[in-house]
């Protein structure tokens, strides 16, 4: 068993079996790799055909969304202006309503006064005309001479209020 030729032959035989086993195992792997390469090639062809259209559709969608956002902004500002106009109109209506109310009261008071005048007897109207005099002028009290001492203000009589009994309330 020490013959080197036997060992060389045995080594070559083991090497041959190893290579055959390696080829037998690698054939199905290479077949699977070929299938995967064909599938990837089909996928890339489909992607090459579909991707430009998809990207173009996405660009159009982005542009449409941008246009819609601009339209929404315009609509919101238009709605804001309409709300301001409605608010201003309501304020104007309130002001006009108060003016109409005041005018209506004035007309009603005028009619009431006219009715009273018209329903009074004729001699009562004549008496009222005769009785009218100009209002009297107020009489000013005489000023005391400067040499006299001004009287002090009268003292306030004590009262029985709660403020006197309980200060600070």
N, CA, C and O of each residue as an XYZ file, in Angstrom:
676
protein
N       0.768     -1.161      0.000
C       0.000      0.000      0.000
C       0.844      1.275      0.000
O       0.330      2.383      0.155
N       1.941      1.118     -0.149
C       2.817      2.255     -0.182
C       3.155      2.661     -1.604
O       3.975      3.551     -1.830
N       2.547      2.033     -2.515
C       2.837      2.330     -3.900
C       2.172      3.661     -4.262
O       0.958      3.796     -4.105
N       2.928      4.634     -4.738
C       2.369      5.943     -5.041
C       1.439      5.915     -6.235
O       0.586      6.790     -6.379
N       1.589      4.957     -7.060
C       0.723      4.900     -8.228
C      -0.707      4.556     -7.845
O      -1.657      5.043     -8.458
N      -0.849      3.758     -6.880
C      -2.192      3.407     -6.413
C      -2.838      4.666     -5.827
O      -4.009      4.969     -6.054
N      -2.035      5.357     -5.086
C      -2.581      6.584     -4.479
C      -2.926      7.624     -5.558
O      -3.922      8.338     -5.441
N      -2.125      7.698     -6.569
C      -2.409      8.627     -7.657
C      -3.663      8.197     -8.399
O      -4.500      9.041     -8.719
N      -3.813      6.951     -8.672
C      -4.995      6.430     -9.375
C      -6.248      6.627     -8.532
O      -7.299      7.024     -9.034
N      -6.114      6.344     -7.251
C      -7.247      6.508     -6.347
C      -7.649      7.984     -6.253
O      -8.841      8.286     -6.200
N      -6.703      8.890     -6.233
C      -6.969     10.327     -6.175
C      -7.671     10.796     -7.447
O      -8.605     11.596     -7.398
N      -7.205     10.284     -8.583
C      -7.811     10.680     -9.846
C      -9.232     10.139     -9.907
O     -10.130     10.819    -10.404
N      -9.446      8.941     -9.415
C     -10.775      8.359     -9.401
C     -11.719      9.173     -8.508
O     -12.857      9.438     -8.895
N     -11.268      9.561     -7.349
C     -12.093     10.385     -6.441
C     -12.350     11.758     -7.054
O     -13.445     12.308     -6.932
N     -11.352     12.293     -7.699
C     -11.527     13.576     -8.366
C     -12.553     13.452     -9.482
O     -13.359     14.364     -9.665
N     -12.552     12.383    -10.218
C     -13.521     12.158    -11.296
C     -14.938     12.044    -10.738
O     -15.869     12.652    -11.266
N     -15.099     11.256     -9.658
C     -16.417     11.130     -9.040
C     -16.933     12.489     -8.519
O     -18.117     12.807     -8.629
N     -16.022     13.260     -7.960
C     -16.397     14.592     -7.455
C     -16.843     15.509     -8.583
O     -17.816     16.250     -8.442
N     -16.119     15.453     -9.718
C     -16.503     16.289    -10.857
C     -17.831     15.844    -11.435
O     -18.648     16.689    -11.800
N     -18.076     14.536    -11.531
C     -19.357     14.027    -12.038
C     -20.483     14.464    -11.101
O     -21.538     14.897    -11.567
N     -20.274     14.357     -9.798
C     -21.289     14.770     -8.828
C     -21.549     16.280     -8.950
O     -22.688     16.738     -8.872
N     -20.457     17.038     -9.145
C     -20.609     18.482     -9.294
C     -21.403     18.832    -10.547
O     -22.250     19.723    -10.497
N     -21.160     18.170    -11.649
C     -21.885     18.431    -12.895
C     -23.339     18.001    -12.737
O     -24.236     18.704    -13.201
N     -23.592     16.870    -12.097
C     -24.973     16.402    -11.901
C     -25.776     17.370    -11.028
O     -26.963     17.592    -11.270
N     -25.144     17.926    -10.046
C     -25.841     18.851     -9.158
C     -25.990     20.219     -9.830
O     -27.008     20.883     -9.634
N     -25.020     20.647    -10.601
C     -25.069     21.987    -11.177
C     -25.979     22.087    -12.392
O     -26.403     23.194    -12.725
N     -26.304     20.984    -13.076
C     -27.175     21.039    -14.249
C     -28.565     21.566    -13.882
O     -29.036     22.492    -14.542
N     -29.248     21.027    -12.862
C     -30.573     21.590    -12.525
C     -30.475     23.063    -12.075
O     -31.376     23.855    -12.353
N     -29.387     23.425    -11.386
C     -29.222     24.818    -10.962
C     -29.041     25.719    -12.178
O     -29.603     26.813    -12.222
N     -28.262     25.275    -13.168
C     -28.073     26.063    -14.379
C     -29.365     26.164    -15.188
O     -29.632     27.200    -15.797
N     -30.166     25.101    -15.200
C     -31.459     25.141    -15.902
C     -32.379     26.163    -15.207
O     -33.039     26.959    -15.875
N     -32.419     26.136    -13.864
C     -33.228     27.117    -13.112
C     -32.735     28.536    -13.335
O     -33.535     29.466    -13.441
N     -31.412     28.706    -13.407
C     -30.836     30.032    -13.654
C     -31.206     30.518    -15.051
O     -31.446     31.711    -15.238
N     -31.259     29.626    -16.033
C     -31.651     29.998    -17.400
C     -33.121     30.423    -17.421
O     -33.479     31.406    -18.070
N     -33.975     29.672    -16.704
C     -35.383     30.056    -16.629
C     -35.547     31.438    -15.991
O     -36.319     32.266    -16.475
N     -34.820     31.674    -14.912
C     -34.898     32.976    -14.229
C     -34.416     34.091    -15.148
O     -34.985     35.182    -15.136
N     -33.385     33.841    -15.941
C     -32.876     34.853    -16.868
C     -33.917     35.160    -17.935
O     -34.119     36.325    -18.280
N     -34.598     34.109    -18.477
C     -35.644     34.347    -19.468
C     -36.815     35.126    -18.859
O     -37.359     36.035    -19.485
N     -37.190     34.758    -17.639
C     -38.288     35.456    -16.958
C     -37.924     36.925    -16.696
O     -38.748     37.823    -16.868
N     -36.674     37.144    -16.278
C     -36.233     38.522    -16.041
C     -36.208     39.297    -17.350
O     -36.530     40.485    -17.367
N     -35.831     38.650    -18.440
C     -35.811     39.337    -19.727
C     -37.223     39.728    -20.163
O     -37.439     40.828    -20.671
N     -38.190     38.811    -19.960
C     -39.578     39.148    -20.289
C     -40.073     40.304    -19.405
O     -40.742     41.222    -19.879
N     -39.730     40.238    -18.112
C     -40.151     41.296    -17.189
C     -39.575     42.648    -17.610
O     -40.278     43.659    -17.610
N     -38.301     42.655    -17.965
C     -37.682     43.912    -18.383
C     -38.256     44.438    -19.699
O     -38.349     45.651    -19.891
N     -38.635     43.548    -20.595
C     -39.287     43.986    -21.833
C     -40.643     44.629    -21.531
O     -40.975     45.693    -22.053
N     -41.413     43.957    -20.677
C     -42.719     44.506    -20.286
C     -42.543     45.843    -19.578
O     -43.282     46.794    -19.832
N     -41.564     45.907    -18.693
C     -41.291     47.144    -17.960
C     -40.862     48.258    -18.915
O     -41.230     49.419    -18.735
N     -40.084     47.892    -19.926
C     -39.626     48.868    -20.911
C     -40.812     49.422    -21.719
O     -40.813     50.594    -22.093
N     -41.815     48.582    -21.984
C     -42.990     49.037    -22.725
C     -43.956     49.822    -21.845
O     -44.504     50.831    -22.288
N     -44.175     49.377    -20.605
C     -45.217     49.952    -19.747
C     -44.747     51.138    -18.911
O     -45.538     52.038    -18.627
N     -43.500     51.155    -18.519
C     -43.018     52.193    -17.600
C     -43.135     53.601    -18.183
O     -43.570     54.494    -17.457
N     -42.782     53.855    -19.423
C     -42.944     55.227    -19.937
C     -44.400     55.709    -19.905
O     -44.668     56.864    -19.574
N     -45.339     54.812    -20.252
C     -46.747     55.207    -20.203
C     -47.187     55.472    -18.764
O     -47.929     56.417    -18.500
N     -46.726     54.635    -17.842
C     -47.088     54.820    -16.435
C     -46.512     56.124    -15.903
O     -47.195     56.873    -15.204
N     -45.258     56.392    -16.233
C     -44.642     57.642    -15.777
C     -45.341     58.859    -16.382
O     -45.513     59.880    -15.716
N     -45.738     58.745    -17.636
C     -46.463     59.851    -18.281
C     -47.821     60.062    -17.608
O     -48.239     61.198    -17.384
N     -48.498     58.968    -17.291
C     -49.791     59.077    -16.594
C     -49.594     59.710    -15.215
O     -50.417     60.511    -14.773
N     -48.507     59.351    -14.543
C     -48.228     59.944    -13.227
C     -47.942     61.439    -13.357
O     -48.363     62.226    -12.510
N     -47.233     61.831    -14.405
C     -46.983     63.263    -14.640
C     -48.289     64.009    -14.874
O     -48.498     65.092    -14.327
N     -49.163     63.433    -15.684
C     -50.469     64.060    -15.949
C     -51.297     64.153    -14.667
O     -51.955     65.162    -14.410
N     -51.252     63.088    -13.870
C     -51.991     63.091    -12.613
C     -51.464     64.185    -11.695
O     -52.240     64.895    -11.057
N     -50.147     64.318    -11.629
C     -49.560     65.393    -10.807
C     -49.971     66.767    -11.286
O     -50.275     67.649    -10.483
N     -49.980     66.949    -12.606
C     -50.406     68.244    -13.157
C     -51.889     68.495    -12.869
O     -52.282     69.614    -12.538
N     -52.712     67.442    -12.997
C     -54.142     67.583    -12.694
C     -54.351     67.936    -11.220
O     -55.176     68.789    -10.893
N     -53.606     67.278    -10.338
C     -53.722     67.591     -8.904
C     -53.300     69.029     -8.623
O     -53.913     69.712     -7.803
N     -52.273     69.477     -9.290
C     -51.829     70.867     -9.119
C     -52.911     71.836     -9.588
O     -53.190     72.831     -8.919
N     -53.525     71.542    -10.750
C     -54.619     72.386    -11.249
C     -55.803     72.391    -10.289
O     -56.407     73.433    -10.035
N     -56.131     71.200     -9.753
C     -57.238     71.112     -8.796
C     -56.936     71.910     -7.535
O     -57.819     72.568     -6.985
N     -55.686     71.854     -7.076
C     -55.312     72.618     -5.886
C     -55.439     74.117     -6.150
O     -55.908     74.864     -5.291
N     -55.022     74.555     -7.336
C     -55.179     75.975     -7.691
C     -56.657     76.364     -7.756
O     -57.048     77.430     -7.280
N     -57.476     75.486     -8.351
C     -58.912     75.760     -8.418
C     -59.523     75.827     -7.022
O     -60.369     76.678     -6.748
N     -59.088     74.923     -6.138
C     -59.596     74.937     -4.758
C     -59.212     76.232     -4.059
O     -60.021     76.816     -3.339
N     -57.980     76.680     -4.269
C     -57.539     77.932     -3.650
C     -58.386     79.098     -4.160
O     -58.812     79.953     -3.383
N     -58.624     79.123     -5.469
C     -59.472     80.173     -6.038
C     -60.894     80.089     -5.485
O     -61.503     81.110     -5.166
N     -61.417     78.867     -5.373
C     -62.777     78.689     -4.856
C     -62.879     79.145     -3.408
O     -63.856     79.788     -3.023
N     -61.871     78.813     -2.606
C     -61.894     79.208     -1.194
C     -61.828     80.726     -1.076
O     -62.548     81.311     -0.267
N     -60.981     81.369     -1.867
C     -60.908     82.832     -1.789
C     -62.202     83.458     -2.296
O     -62.646     84.472     -1.758
N     -62.813     82.869     -3.321
C     -64.096     83.365     -3.813
C     -65.177     83.192     -2.748
O     -65.988     84.093     -2.535
N     -65.191     82.056     -2.088
C     -66.171     81.827     -1.017
C     -65.946     82.808      0.128
O     -66.906     83.300      0.721
N     -64.692     83.092      0.441
C     -64.381     84.059      1.501
C     -64.931     85.440      1.126
O     -65.502     86.137      1.965
N     -64.751     85.829     -0.147
C     -65.278     87.126     -0.598
C     -66.800     87.156     -0.535
O     -67.387     88.168     -0.151
N     -67.437     86.057     -0.907
C     -68.900     85.992     -0.851
C     -69.382     86.118      0.588
O     -70.357     86.818      0.863
N     -68.693     85.436      1.511
C     -69.080     85.518      2.923
C     -68.916     86.948      3.431
O     -69.755     87.435      4.187
N     -67.846     87.619      3.023
C     -67.660     89.020      3.431
C     -68.784     89.891      2.883
O     -69.303     90.755      3.589
N     -69.163     89.664      1.621
C     -70.236     90.452      1.024
C     -71.563     90.196      1.735
O     -72.333     91.125      1.980
N     -71.825     88.935      2.064
C     -73.064     88.608      2.782
C     -73.060     89.264      4.155
O     -74.079     89.797      4.594
N     -71.915     89.225      4.838
C     -71.814     89.859      6.150
C     -72.056     91.363      6.038
O     -72.757     91.949      6.863
N     -71.474     91.979      5.017
C     -71.682     93.417      4.806
C     -73.148     93.701      4.501
O     -73.710     94.678      4.996
N     -73.766     92.852      3.690
C     -75.182     93.030      3.363
C     -76.049     92.906      4.610
O     -76.998     93.668      4.797
N     -75.714     91.936      5.464
C     -76.480     91.777      6.701
C     -76.328     93.007      7.599
O     -77.292     93.450      8.223
N     -75.127     93.549      7.658
C     -74.921     94.767      8.447
C     -75.738     95.910      7.869
O     -76.356     96.671      8.615
N     -75.746     96.039      6.545
C     -76.546     97.089      5.904
C     -78.035     96.895      6.175
O     -78.756     97.860      6.429
N     -78.496     95.636      6.120
C     -79.907     95.353      6.378
C     -80.264     95.712      7.816
O     -81.325     96.283      8.067
N     -79.375     95.377      8.773
C     -79.637     95.743     10.173
C     -79.738     97.253     10.326
O     -80.627     97.757     11.011
N     -78.828     97.966      9.690
C     -78.853     99.423      9.775
C     -80.136     99.977      9.157
O     -80.776    100.857      9.732
N     -80.506     99.466      7.998
C     -81.729     99.930      7.351
C     -82.957     99.579      8.190
O     -83.902    100.364      8.271
N     -82.941     98.397      8.814
C     -84.078     98.000      9.654
C     -84.214     98.941     10.844
O     -85.325     99.329     11.206
N     -83.084     99.312     11.458
C     -83.172    100.242     12.587
C     -83.666    101.606     12.115
O     -84.422    102.266     12.829
N     -83.249    102.042     10.914
C     -83.735    103.316     10.384
C     -85.230    103.246     10.077
O     -85.957    104.202     10.346
N     -85.692    102.138      9.523
C     -87.116    101.962      9.245
C     -87.900    101.951     10.553
O     -88.981    102.533     10.642
N     -87.354    101.288     11.561
C     -88.014    101.231     12.864
C     -88.154    102.635     13.441
O     -89.218    103.002     13.938
N     -87.086    103.415     13.375
C     -87.108    104.780     13.887
C     -88.114    105.626     13.096
O     -88.877    106.392     13.684
N     -88.116    105.488     11.774
C     -89.047    106.247     10.938
C     -90.488    105.842     11.231
O     -91.375    106.693     11.305
N     -90.715    104.558     11.396
C     -92.061    104.069     11.693
C     -92.540    104.617     13.027
O     -93.695    105.027     13.147
N     -91.668    104.630     14.034
C     -92.039    105.193     15.330
C     -92.368    106.672     15.189
O     -93.341    107.158     15.765
N     -91.550    107.384     14.418
C     -91.796    108.816     14.231
C     -93.142    109.040     13.559
O     -93.900    109.919     13.968
N     -93.443    108.257     12.537
C     -94.723    108.394     11.843
C     -95.863    108.056     12.799
O     -96.886    108.741     12.809
N     -95.696    107.008     13.602
C     -96.745    106.608     14.539
C     -96.972    107.703     15.576
O     -98.116    108.024     15.900
N     -95.890    108.278     16.096
C     -96.034    109.369     17.061
C     -96.710    110.564     16.398
O     -97.549    111.214     17.022
N     -96.371    110.862     15.170
C     -97.002    111.964     14.443
C     -98.491    111.728     14.254
O     -99.298    112.634     14.463
N     -98.862    110.503     13.856
C    -100.281    110.186     13.698
C    -101.021    110.292     15.026
O    -102.138    110.805     15.081
N    -100.393    109.802     16.099
C    -101.021    109.878     17.413
C    -101.265    111.334     17.812
O    -102.340    111.694     18.293
N    -100.236    112.162     17.597
C    -100.382    113.581     17.944
C    -101.455    114.235     17.077
O    -102.258    115.029     17.568
N    -101.467    113.900     15.795
C    -102.488    114.467     14.914
C    -103.872    113.997     15.336
O    -104.822    114.780     15.314
N    -103.997    112.747     15.716
C    -105.287    112.214     16.158
C    -105.775    112.933     17.412
O    -106.954    113.270     17.522
N    -104.863    113.165     18.355
C    -105.242    113.875     19.578
C    -105.700    115.297     19.267
O    -106.687    115.789     19.814
N    -104.959    115.932     18.381
C    -105.331    117.314     18.026
C    -106.680    117.321     17.310
O    -107.528    118.171     17.582
N    -106.873    116.376     16.402
C    -108.118    116.361     15.634
C    -109.318    115.945     16.475
O    -110.438    116.377     16.205
N    -109.103    115.114     17.488
C    -110.232    114.646     18.299
C    -110.555    115.572     19.458
O    -111.570    115.365     20.123
N    -109.733    116.595     19.737
C    -110.029    117.564     20.790
C    -111.196    118.440     20.335
O    -111.350    118.709     19.143
N    -112.009    118.880     21.282
C    -113.066    119.820     20.911
C    -112.467    121.122     20.425
O    -111.336    121.459     20.774
N    -113.206    121.845     19.634
C    -112.715    123.084     19.022
C    -112.408    124.135     20.070
O    -111.391    124.817     19.945
N    -113.264    124.311     21.141
C    -112.978    125.333     22.139
C    -111.760    124.968     22.970
O    -111.090    125.865     23.480
N    -111.447    123.689     23.126
C    -110.239    123.322     23.875
C    -109.006    123.725     23.085
O    -107.982    124.100     23.656
N    -109.116    123.642     21.751
C    -107.990    124.057     20.929
C    -107.795    125.566     21.027
O    -106.660    126.042     21.043
N    -108.888    126.321     21.093
C    -108.775    127.778     21.205
C    -108.178    128.170     22.547
O    -107.368    129.092     22.629
N    -108.585    127.462     23.603
C    -108.040    127.768     24.921
C    -106.542    127.506     24.972
O    -105.782    128.273     25.563
N    -106.129    126.406     24.340
C    -104.708    126.090     24.336
C    -103.915    127.159     23.627
O    -102.783    127.450     24.013
N    -104.497    127.762     22.576
C    -103.791    128.812     21.854
C    -103.631    130.038     22.728
O    -102.595    130.703     22.689
N    -104.667    130.346     23.529
C    -104.591    131.522     24.380
C    -103.670    131.296     25.565
O    -103.026    132.237     26.030
N    -103.595    130.102     26.049
C    -102.824    129.825     27.250
C    -101.326    129.758     26.982
O    -100.539    129.802     27.927
N    -100.930    129.659     25.787
C     -99.510    129.511     25.508
C     -98.797    130.811     25.809
O     -99.139    131.876     25.295
N     -97.807    130.689     26.649
C     -96.961    131.819     26.991
C     -95.516    131.371     26.845
O     -95.213    130.179     26.886
N     -94.644    132.331     26.676
C     -93.240    131.926     26.640
C     -92.829    131.452     28.023
O     -93.347    131.953     29.021
N     -91.926    130.515     28.103
C     -91.507    130.011     29.418
C     -90.809    131.117     30.198
O     -90.098    131.936     29.615
N     -91.007    131.146     31.503
C     -90.368    132.195     32.314
C     -88.872    131.989     32.363
O     -88.374    130.864     32.317
N     -88.166    133.102     32.459
C     -86.716    133.033     32.543
C     -86.343    132.689     33.974
O     -86.980    133.174     34.909
N     -85.322    131.861     34.163
C     -84.938    131.521     35.533
C     -84.348    132.735     36.232
O     -83.604    133.517     35.640
N     -84.692    132.869     37.484
C     -84.207    133.992     38.291
C     -82.956    133.535     38.996
O     -82.933    132.485     39.637
N     -81.907    134.340     38.870
C     -80.651    133.991     39.525
C     -80.680    134.522     40.951
O     -81.126    135.643     41.191
N     -80.199    133.710     41.905
C     -80.158    134.200     43.292
C     -79.110    135.293     43.409
O     -78.115    135.270     42.685
N     -79.314    136.252     44.308
C     -78.331    137.335     44.468
C     -77.035    136.782     45.024
O     -77.027    135.867     45.848
N     -75.931    137.361     44.551
C     -74.621    136.928     45.030
C     -74.335    137.615     46.351
O     -74.568    138.816     46.492
N     -73.828    136.856     47.330
C     -73.503    137.498     48.612
C     -72.271    138.382     48.447
O     -71.416    138.096     47.609
N     -72.170    139.420     49.210
C     -70.969    140.258     49.126
C     -69.751    139.442     49.512
O     -69.842    138.485     50.281
N     -68.612    139.836     48.967
C     -67.390    139.074     49.195
C     -66.921    139.172     50.632
O     -66.138    138.326     51.064
N     -67.362    140.166     51.397
C     -66.909    140.291     52.780
C     -67.620    139.310     53.685
O     -67.112    138.983     54.757
N     -68.779    138.834     53.279
C     -69.494    137.880     54.123
C     -68.890    136.498     53.952
O     -68.383    136.147     52.886
N     -68.954    135.732     55.009
C     -68.419    134.368     55.003
C     -69.456    133.452     54.378
O     -70.650    133.534     54.664
N     -68.972    132.601     53.540
C     -69.877    131.642     52.896
C     -70.367    130.647     53.936
O     -69.572    130.162     54.742
N     -71.626    130.339     53.936
C     -72.121    129.352     54.909
C     -71.582    127.973     54.538
O     -71.406    127.641     53.366
N     -71.337    127.209     55.550
C     -70.845    125.850     55.315
C     -72.006    124.974     54.895
O     -73.166    125.283     55.168
N     -71.697    123.921     54.255
C     -72.751    123.035     53.790
C     -73.360    122.325     54.982
O     -72.652    121.974     55.926
N     -74.637    122.115     54.948
C     -75.281    121.468     56.096
C     -74.759    120.049     56.225
O     -74.440    119.390     55.236
N     -74.679    119.596     57.471
C     -74.187    118.253     57.719
C     -75.267    117.253     57.363
O     -76.465    117.501     57.497
N     -74.799    116.143     56.915
C     -75.716    115.087     56.521
C     -76.241    114.388     57.757
O     -75.456    113.985     58.615
N     -77.552    114.235     57.868
C     -78.071    113.544     59.053
C     -77.672    112.077     58.982
O     -77.574    111.515     57.891
N     -77.446    111.461     60.114
C     -77.047    110.036     60.100
C     -78.171    109.172     59.533
O     -79.354    109.417     59.771
N     -77.772    108.170     58.788
C     -78.770    107.265     58.216
C     -78.499    105.867     58.713
O     -77.380    105.546     59.114
N     -79.486    105.065     58.688
C     -79.367    103.689     59.171
C     -79.292    102.737     57.983
O     -80.137    101.856     57.820
N     -78.279    102.925     57.167
C     -78.111    102.029     56.029
C     -77.097    100.975     56.385
O     -76.382    101.104     57.379
N     -77.028     99.947     55.594
C     -76.086     98.861     55.865
C     -74.659     99.328     55.683
O     -73.741     98.757     56.270
N     -74.451    100.384     54.858
C     -73.096    100.867     54.663
C     -72.574    101.518     55.924
O     -71.384    101.420     56.227
N     -73.463    102.192     56.677
C     -73.033    102.820     57.920
C     -72.764    101.773     58.972
O     -71.823    101.903     59.755
N     -73.576    100.738     59.000
C     -73.433     99.710     60.035
C     -72.288     98.750     59.729
O     -71.568     98.328     60.633
N     -72.124     98.412     58.469
C     -71.093     97.443     58.068
C     -70.245     98.062     56.986
O     -70.526     97.860     55.805
N     -69.208     98.814     57.347
C     -68.397     99.445     56.303
C     -67.693     98.388     55.454
O     -67.325     97.313     55.930
N     -67.525     98.732     54.198
C     -66.807     97.838     53.282
C     -67.718     96.902     52.527
O     -67.236     96.156     51.674
N     -69.008     96.900     52.795
C     -69.899     96.011     52.057
C     -70.489     96.714     50.890
O     -71.270     96.124     50.144
